Amino acid sequence: MNHLQPIKVETLIDAPVEKVWTFWTQPQHLTEWTFASSDWHVPYAENDLKVDGKFKTTMAAKDGSMQFDFEGIYGVVDAHKRIAYQLADGRQVDITFEEINGQTKVTEVFDPENQNPIEMQKEGWQSILNNFKKYAEEHAW
């Protein structure tokens, strides 16, 4: 296992936690925001949101040049508060949802992988989180 420090990304979303949770966890929403840039998309998502449940999101370049599955198994599911899971490669991810005056702070802490620079990984995950914020704010009201 790698011994690198976990990476943290976060955002504040102008939407109530119940809506944010729905957009984060339901497959029909996952396909709309789970990519870092507009030249990628998510053609497939499944999510069995329970402890020991599995999820899989297929991320693909729109030009067909590349695709991969982002998948894992849930260890913690605490509705509207926290999700923790282990990715297929063994890395851990912990996500918290905190309601603050009608807005929702989403914080993700994840173990980095060994292939790409830490800053690149942080930027990629932050881009996806920013995409989520945009999607959630556009659809919450």
PyMOL commands that set and color helices and strands:
alter all, ss='L'
color gray80, all
select helices_A, chain A and resi 17-25+27-33+118-139
alter helices_A, ss='H'
color red, helices_A
select strands_A, chain A and resi 7-13+40-47+54-61+67-78+82-87+92-100+103-110
alter strands_A, ss='S'
color yellow, strands_A
deselect
rebuild
show_as cartoon
